């Protein structure tokens, strides 16, 4: 069965909607009232502040700031030099003048020559020079030519003379073992050309004596020279021979 209600009864359904609209409207009115009051109270202050700003702009004069250079320290002038007092001394002393006598002699004056002391010149002593270093070699009798030819000629004739005079049979009689033997002889051709200071070294004393005897028989030579002066010349001579079985 259908219920029968009047259209007015349906208005109850809109109560909540009307309530909400009323609240919104009340809030809107309250907000408008607050905003209006705020604008009312702050209007004069804003105008005054703006006016004050305008007045300040007019009263402030324009100024230009000048850049000032930094102050430099004052330079102190150097103190004036202190002048020492000059004491004037009166010169009462007499100065003796020195007379320089002339050393020149006139024709009338005699020149006295003092005694001259004789000074002995000590000659430089040149020691014996080896044959390989001598400037001018001793000259063997019969040799001639340049320095090298004279050197070769002396060596050749000394060896030839010793080989001819040496007693080879002596080595066989001494009972030496067979083979090649050597005798080393050293002597000097002094600054007069004579043979001196003969020394020998051999496998036997009798061979040394024989070598000294033969070298002592060498003829006198023209002495060698070093720096143009006669000097002794050292000469070494090896003697070789073979002992047979």
Secondary structure, 3 states (H helix, E strand, C coil): CCCCCCHHHHHHHHHHHHHHHHHHHHHHHHHHHHHHHHHHHHHHHHHHHHHHHHHHHHHCCCCCCCCCCCCCCCCCCCCCCCCCCCCCCCCCCCCCCCCCCCCCCCCCCCCCCCCCCCCCCCCCCCCCEECCCCCECCECCCCCCCHHHHHHHHHHHHHHHHHHHCCCHHHHHCCCCCEEEEEEEEEEECCCCCEEEEEEECCCHHHHHHHHHHHHCCCCCECEEECCEEECEEEEEEEEEEECC
